[in-house]
């Protein structure tokens, strides 16, 4: 029973008939359509690709992090990176002005 199904599956996989998608890319109309279908590259605009930013790591207590995450959920225009940047800038301002 399964032997027959396996034979049929092998026959089906090797008998490739044209599917109608063999286009002539030399045809200007076809080439134009292919260009229109190609996905355009999206320009990265995040902090990860911005040379003015550097990814750093720090160890903080879990409970502190969870509390901060809860507070940041209420402020959709601010994220953890923004908060750390703000705190470090304030710290620098305070200690460099002394």
N, C-alpha and C positions, 0 to 999 in steps of 0.2 A: 504494500500500500504506500509506504513512505518512499520506497525505491522509485516508484513511478512518478511521484510528485517531484523528487529530486532530479530525475532525468528531464522532466518537463521544465523545471526551473533553469537547469543548465542550458537547455536548448534556447529558452527565451532570452537568457542573458547574452548568448553569443550570436544570436540572429538579430543583428542591428539593422533595422531598415531606416531609410532616411525619414527624419521627423519633420522635414520642411523648414528647419531652422538653419540650413546652409545658405547663408546670404552672401552675396557678392559685395565685399567691402570696397571694391573699386568703383561701384556705382555711387555717384555723388549723393543721391537721395538717401541711400542706405547708410553711408558714412556719416551724413549729417544727423540722422536719427540715432545712430550709435553714440555720437558725441553728446547728444541731448540726454541720453539715458545714463551716461557715466556719472557716478556720484562726484560732486565737487568737494575738494578738501576744505574742511572747516578750519578757519584760523583760530588757533588757541589764544584764549584771552585770560586764562586763569593764573593764579599765583605760582603754580608749579613751573610754568614756562617763562615767567617774568624774571629777567635777570636781576631785578632789584630785590627779590625775595630769596631767602635761604631756608630750607627745611631743617628744623632742629628738633631734638627730643628732650624730654624732661620727665623725671619721675615725680608724680604727685599722688597723694592718697586717693584711693578709690572713692571714698565717701565725698571728698572735696570735688572730684571730677563729676560725680553724679549730680551733686547739688548745682554745680555750674551748668551742666547740660540742661537741667530742668529750668533754670533761670533763662538760659539762652533760647529755649523753645518759645518763651513769651516775647522774645525780641527777634523777629524774623530777619531784620536788617543787620544783625550782628552774629558773627560766628566765633568759635573758639580762637581761631587765629587772630581775629580782630581784637578780641579781649586781651590776649597775651601781648600783642603789639602795643595796645594802649597802656597796659600796666608797666611794660618795660620802658616805654617812652617816658612815662611819668616818673619812674624810678631814676632814669638817666637825668632827666631835667632837675630833679631834686638833688641828686648827688653831685652833679657837675656844676651846679650854681653855687655850691657852698664854698 
